[in-house]
């Protein structure tokens, strides 16, 4: 069975601090895809990144970076120099090769305090 | 703008009623997924359609049903509504329904259903 665990339910940091959101996944498939989505207070889900299981290269996009480690089944997301606009719920998600449905973690609510 | 359109954005209805939520996927996307997001359950997968056929079923109640039409838009029907059905319902679409899988799902803005 596939499972995504986001152990941090809620995090609060002061603006300009760095923050890392943890994601641990479980799957028996060797081919799978991992995602991060952002849900701002307005409610919509915004796609941030997709990573396939064969690509362990870390990725950086502006203030965002992702650390994928198959050895620990983790796909962590770091926001550098956080801003108030980063306040949102962040979801980690998984699609495994055998199954086309997206499995979401319960989300981490991030508060960036001014 | 993700390209996925959901209507209506908000819906308020009474217990026992029936509602229909509509989703138009991105142009070219064959898969449509429905998700329910509630405060206590997080994001729950309900059902997936691929090119008109039901592809996968998640935690969908028997009071709920869905279909995907030939033009690929989808409707989620919720009947005998209960207070606990109040939630944000998301539709997502993606290109693929079968491997190889190199897709991300694009989400609509959601329909907020309030049952009173």
HADDOCK unambig.tbl for C-alpha pairs under 7 A between the chains (distance, minus, plus):
assign (segid A and resid 43 and name CA) (segid B and resid 109 and name CA) 6.88 0.50 0.50
assign (segid A and resid 44 and name CA) (segid B and resid 108 and name CA) 6.85 0.50 0.50
assign (segid A and resid 44 and name CA) (segid B and resid 109 and name CA) 4.48 0.50 0.50
assign (segid A and resid 44 and name CA) (segid B and resid 110 and name CA) 6.47 0.50 0.50
assign (segid A and resid 45 and name CA) (segid B and resid 107 and name CA) 5.95 0.50 0.50
assign (segid A and resid 45 and name CA) (segid B and resid 109 and name CA) 6.92 0.50 0.50
assign (segid A and resid 47 and name CA) (segid B and resid 106 and name CA) 6.98 0.50 0.50
assign (segid A and resid 50 and name CA) (segid B and resid 104 and name CA) 6.82 0.50 0.50
assign (segid A and resid 97 and name CA) (segid B and resid 99 and name CA) 6.68 0.50 0.50
assign (segid A and resid 97 and name CA) (segid B and resid 101 and name CA) 6.91 0.50 0.50
assign (segid A and resid 100 and name CA) (segid B and resid 97 and name CA) 6.21 0.50 0.50
assign (segid A and resid 104 and name CA) (segid B and resid 43 and name CA) 6.40 0.50 0.50
assign (segid A and resid 106 and name CA) (segid B and resid 42 and name CA) 5.07 0.50 0.50
assign (segid A and resid 106 and name CA) (segid B and resid 43 and name CA) 6.62 0.50 0.50
